[in-house]
Structure formats: C-alpha cells, structure tokens
Amino acid sequence: MTLEVFRFALSITAPIFIVLFIGTLLMRLQVINDAFVASATKLVFNVTLPALLFLNIVTADVHVRESLGLVGFGVAATLVIYLLLELIIPKLVTPAADRGVVIQGSFRSNMGIIGLAYCVNAYGEAVYSTAAVYLAIVTIAYNVLSVITLTRWLSASGSVAEISKSVLWGVAKNPLIIAIAAALLVSAMRLPIPPLAIKTGNYFAQMTLPLALLCAGASLSFKAMGDMKNTLITTIGKLLVAPLLITLAAVAFGFQGMELGTIFLMSSAPSASVSYVMARAMGGNATLAANAIVMTTLLSLITTSLGAALLRAFQLS
C-alpha cells in the first residue's frame, strides 16, 4: 500500500483521536467536568445532531428510494450478525447473564457520533444525506435487537411486552429519528425552508461533531476495568468480526464508492454509548458494557485506519 493510502486512512481517524484525547485531557485538567459532559451530551442528542441531520437531508434533497438498497442491506446485515452472535457467544461467555451485554456491544455501533464523524472525514459533507437515512433505520434495528438479546439473557424486571413497549416508545420519540423523518417529509413535499432558518440551524449543526467527540473523550475511563475476558470477546466481535463480515458481504452485493465506505465506517465504529445505558437499565453487567465502550473506542482508531487503507488500496471506496 502506498503512502497516499495511509495518509487517507489517517485523515479519517487521526482528527477523531486528537479530539477524543483533548476531551480526556480537559477532563483531567478539570477544565470540563461531569456536569458539563452530561449537559453537552444532552444538547448534542436533542438539538445539534438532529439539526445537522435535518438540514443536510433537506438541502441535499434526498429521497428514501435512493437509499433503499443501502438501508435494506444495513438492516439485513445487522440481523445476520446478531443471529451469528447469538449462536457463538453462548459457547464463549460465562456467566450467562453477561451474554446479552456482549452480544449488544458486538453488533451495536456508535454510528451517530463516531461513525458519522468517520464518514464526514472520509467523504465530506456530501455523505450526510446517505449516512443519515442509514443511521436512522439501522438504529431502530439496533434498539429492537438489543431488547431481544438483553431480555433473553437477563432476568430483567417487567415482562417482555412491557420492555418492548418502552423501547418502541423510546424509538418513536428519539430526536434523531424524528428529525430525519421530518426532513424526509419536507424533502418529499418540496416545502421551502427560509434561508434564515437554515443559517440559524447551521450554527447548531456545526457544533455537533466537535462537541460530541469532546464529551466522548471526557467520558473515557479505565478505573472500572476488571476481568478482561468478556471485554476482549466483545472488542473482537465489534471491531473485527462484524465489520469484516459486513464489508465483505457489501462488496459481494456490488456496493462501492461512498456507499461501501459508509457501510464499512459505520460498522467499524466502536460500541455505542447507549449500550451501557440499556444494560444498566435492564439489570445487566453495566461495568462490562462500559469496559467494552472504552476498549472499542480506542482500538477502533487502529482497525478503522487499517480497513480504510485496504479499501482504498483495492480501489473499492
């Protein structure tokens, strides 16, 4: 592989690593604290990221039918990976109560922050319209499958119906999904957006990735690291098995260019932060979930760089 290929790969991951490191450093220097991280994360999730996704869809004039193949593949690939994990993880992980946490951490990517940042670094703002619809629909699949696996392996409080109802309601009121659905409706109906609204929204949208990555870096902590076996299994599943199988399948199905790159970069992102929240809420091993998030976040910078370099070397993306 040429030097240009490695430079391309590093251009995707190095800026993210630097901002994550700055977030960790600012936290250690007490320039920012837990209260700031909590508030900023809420701001990103409820305001700035929805604004970013909405504006980039309506200004790109994207149509759902243009993304059906990509989205369909993403959902199908996620389901296949989940089923494979349900077959393999029980043979590797003990105690049984940890299996759902490992499975969720292995298939559920941090697409909304790190996956999206990878895509933007690789393809620029043109990728938003492609990545936004993919993110929205696959996120729904993530939520449904996470409930299934955690309910299956945990003695969760409440019935399956109650938990499923709660998660479905959570999906329905998810700000990202609402913003994307609204944007697709506005785009389909070709409703005009006042320039003033677009300019104002852009102020919020431009805050999203740097603020989100600073918070992610500030949240990283090795204090809770304990038994590493199940953390290592989760890390291998998330960073090696899932992206490798999904990307090979995407190539086999004929995806290339930005679409193939989006599939790889979204699947190679680390375990989603919400996997910790869900594991804790349902009585799972929250420490294991947190360990997996830390480990996959750091190591994905390496595995994603290598994967991006290979795709570029073979002229696939």
N, C-alpha and C positions, 0 to 999 in steps of 0.2 A: 504494500500500500504506500502511496506517495505521501509526501509531507503535506500536500494540499488537502488530502483526505483527512489526515489527523487534525489539521487546523479547522476544517469544517466541523468535525466531531467535537472538538474542544469549544468551538464557538457556540455550540448548543448547551453544553453542560457547565463550562467554566464560569460564566456570569452568574448562574444559579448557585454554584458552590460558593462564590465570593459573597453574594448577598446573604446566603444562609450563615456563613462564617461571621459576617458583620452583625447579623442578628444575635448570634450566640455571644459575640464579644460585647455588644451593647448591653446584653442582659447581665453578663458577668461584671461589667463596669457600673451596673445599676443606673445606666442612662435610661433604660426602659425596665419595666417590672411586670409582674404577673397581671396586674390590673390593666396596664396598657395593652398587653397581648390579648387579654380577654375582650376588651372593648374594640380593639382594632380588628380582631378576627371576626367579631360580630358585624362590624362595619363592612368588611370585605364581603362576607357571606350574604348580608341582607341588602347592601346598597351598591357598592362599587363593582363587584363582579357581575351582578345582574345588569347593571347599567352598561358595562363593557360588552356583554354578550348581546344584549338587546340592540345596541347601536350598531355593532358590527354586522348583525344579521340584516337589519333594515337598510343600512347603507349599501350592503353588498347585494341586496335584492335576491336573497337565496330562496329557493323553492324546495319543499320537502322531497319532491320526486327526484331531484338531482342527487339527493343523499341517501335514497332508499337502499341502494346496493351496499353502500358503506355501513350504514346503520344496521341493516339486516345481518351483515357479516359480523359486526361487532357484538350484537346480541347473541347470535348463534355460537360464535367463538367463546364468549363468556360462559354460556351454558355448557358447552363441551368441556371446557377447562374445569368448571365446577364439578361436573359429573366424574371426571377423571380423579380429581382431588378426593371426592367422596369415596372412591374405590381404593385409593392409595394411602391416604393419610391415616386411616384406622390401623393399618399394618405398621406404621412408623411411630405414632404418637401415643404416649400414655402420660397422664391418665385420660380416660375417655372424655372427661369434661373439657379438656383442652383442645379437642379435635375441631370443634366448630370454630374456635378462635383462630387456629392455624389455617383452616380452610378459607375463612373470610380474609385473613391477612394475605393469603397467597393469591387470591383472584381479584381482590378489590383494590384498584389503583387510585392514587391521589391525582385524578385527572383534572379537577377544577383548578388546582393551583400549579403543581409541578408539571403535570402532563401538558397543560396548556402553555406553560412557560417554555417547555422544551419545544413545542410546535412553533411558537412565535419566534424563538431564536433561530429555528431551522428555516422557516419559510416566510417570516414577516407577518404583517397584519392580514395579508390575504388569506391566511389559514383560518381565521376566526370563523368565517361562515361555514367552513367544512367541519371544523372541530366542535362548534357549538351544538349542532344537532346531534352529532355522535355522542358528545358528553351527556346531553340531556337524556337520551333514550337508554344508553348503556347504564347511566346512573340509576334509572328505575329498575333495570335488571339486577344491578348490584344490591339494591335495597331488598328486593323480593328474595333473592338467593341467600342473602345474609340472614334474614329472618328464618328461612327454612333450615339452614345449617346450624344456627345457634339454638333454635328450638329443638332440633333433632338430637343434639349432643349435650344440651344443658337441661337442668331441672329448673327451667325458667318459671317465674311466677306468672300466673294468669294462663288462660287457655290459649291454644294456637290461634283460635279465631280472634280473641281479644288482642293478641300481639300483632297479628296480621292486619287487623283493622287500624291499630295505632300506627303501624308503619305506612300503610296505604294513605292514611290521613297526612302523615308526615311528608310523603311524596307529593300529595296534592297541594300542600301549602309550601313546598320547597321554593324559595325565591328564585333559584336558578331556573327551575323548570317553568315557573310562572313567567319569568322574563322571556325565555326562549319561545314559549307557546304564544305569548303576546306579540313577540317580534315576527313570528311566522304568520300570524293572523294579519298584522299590519302590512307585512310584505305581500301576502296573497291578495289582500284587498287594495293594495297600492295606495294606502292612505298617506297623505303628505305629513311630514314631520317638520315643524317650524325650525329654521336654522338656529334660532336662539336656544331651543330645547336641545338640539344636537350639540351645540357648543358647550352648554352648561353640563350636559351629560358626559361629555368628553373629559371635563375636569375631574369628575369622579372616576371615570373609566381608567384614566391614566395613572391613578393611584393604586390600582388593583394589584398587579404583579409584584412591584417592589415592596408594598406594604405586607402582602400575604407572605412573601418569602422571608422578610424580616421576622415576622411572627413565627413562622415555621422554624427558623434558625434559633430564635429565642426559646422555643419550646423544647428543643432537643436536650435530653438529659440522660447521663449514664448512671445516675445514682441508683436507679431501681434494677439495674442489670443483675440477674441472678443465674439460675440454671439456663444454659445457653443452647441445650439440645433442640428444644422445640422452636426457639427463636431462629436457630440456624436452618431448621427444616422449612420454616415459613419464608426465610430470606431466599433460600434456593428456589422454592416454588414460585415466589413473586418475581425474582429478578432473572432467573434462568429458564425454568420450565415454561411458565406461562408466556412470556414474550417470544421465546424461541418457537414454540408450537404455533402460536397465533400468527407470527410473522411468516413462517413457512407456509401455513395454510393460505394466508393472504396472497403470497407470491403464486401459489398453485392456482388460486382463483383469478389470477390476472391483474391484481391491483399493482399499481406502480406510481412513481412520482409522489406528489404531495399526499395522495390518499394512502399509499403504502407507508409513507413516513409517519402520517398521523396515527395509523394503526399501531406501528411499532412504538412510537414515542409515548402514546397513551398507555399501552400495555406494559412498557418498561418503567413507568413511573412507580415510585415506592408505594407501600401500603397506605391506604387513606387514613387520615387522622380520625375520621368518623368511626372507623372500626374499633377504636378504643372506647369511644362514647357508647356504641351499641353493645360491645362486650360487657362493659361495666353496668349498663342499664339492665341487661338481661342476666346478671349474676355470673358472668364468665370471668376468666382469668385476665383482668384488666392489665396487670403487670406484664404478662406475656404479650398482649396486644401493643402496649407502649414500647416494649423492647423491640418488637418487630418493626414498628414505625421508625424508631431511631436507626436501627441497623440497615433497613432497606433504603432509607433516605440518604444515608452516607454512601452506601455501596452502589446505589443506582447511578450515581455520577460516573462511576467507572464502567459499569455494564452498559449503560446507555451510550457512553462515548464509543465503546468498542463496537456495539451494534450499529450505531450510526455510521461509523467508519467503514464497516463491512458493506452496508447498503450502498454507500457512496462509491466504494471501490468496485462493486459489481454493477454500478450504474442503474440501481433499482429505484433510488429516491432522489 
